[in-house]
Structures are given as structure tokens and as C-alpha cells.
């Protein structure tokens, strides 16, 4: 028997780069991800991510840009 999308609960996860994901509640949380305590149907979790994830740029990206600009020399 297969469960429909409406019958599956999801949880909202966040990683060290402050990127979000939804994950089926019945599955183990992957390494590197943290459960932020939001649980619900798929659409509820997606709605939460849509409101919470304001900057999709990974946390390390500004640091990468700074390092890259430091290595570029202007003549």
C-alpha cells in the first residue's frame, strides 16, 4: 500500500549553509541537516520554507566572493 502525498508528514530541515529542505518524517534525518521543528503536510512545509528562506545564497558564498576578489589583480 502506497501513501498519497496528503498522507505523508514532512519536516523542515536546515543545514550549516542555512539552506532549507523538506524531508519525509518517517525517514532518518541525513547527516549535516537539523530538524527545525516544523512538521506538517508537504504544502505546509513548503509554505514555511517559502516564508523563512529569504536569501537562497549559501552562507559561505559571500566569503567565497571575497576570497576570489582578493586573488584578482587589477592592472
C-alpha positions in Angstrom: 0.0 0.0 0.0 1.3 3.4 -1.0 0.6 6.6 0.9 -0.6 9.7 -1.0 1.3 13.0 -0.7 -1.5 14.2 1.6 -1.0 11.3 4.0 2.8 11.8 4.3 4.1 14.1 7.0 7.2 16.1 6.3 9.6 18.1 8.5 11.6 21.2 7.6 15.3 20.8 7.8 18.2 23.4 7.7 21.9 22.8 7.0 25.1 24.6 8.1 24.8 26.8 4.9 21.3 27.9 6.1 19.6 26.2 3.2 16.3 24.6 3.7 14.8 21.3 2.7 11.7 19.3 3.4 12.1 15.6 4.4 9.6 12.8 5.0 9.0 12.4 8.7 9.4 8.6 8.6 12.9 8.8 7.2 16.1 9.4 9.2 17.4 12.9 9.0 20.5 13.0 6.8 23.9 13.9 8.3 24.5 17.7 8.2 20.8 18.6 8.5 18.9 19.8 11.6 15.2 19.5 12.2 13.9 23.0 13.0 10.6 21.6 14.5 8.2 22.4 11.7 6.1 19.3 10.8 3.1 19.0 8.5 1.9 18.1 5.1 4.1 18.8 2.1 2.4 22.1 1.2 2.5 23.4 4.8 6.3 22.7 5.0 6.8 24.3 1.5 4.9 27.3 2.7 7.0 27.6 5.8 10.2 27.4 3.7 8.9 30.0 1.3 8.4 32.4 4.2 11.6 31.6 6.1 14.2 31.2 3.3 14.7 34.8 2.3 18.2 34.6 1.0 18.9 31.5 -1.1 22.6 32.3 -1.3 24.5 29.7 0.8 26.1 31.2 3.9 29.6 30.6 2.6 29.0 32.4 -0.7 29.9 36.0 0.4 33.2 34.6 1.9 33.9 32.8 -1.4 33.3 36.1 -3.4 35.6 38.0 -1.0 38.4 35.4 -1.4 38.0 35.4 -5.2 38.1 39.1 -5.5 41.3 39.2 -3.3 43.0 36.9 -5.8 42.1 39.0 -8.9 44.5 41.8 -9.6 43.6 44.9 -11.5 46.3 46.3 -13.7 
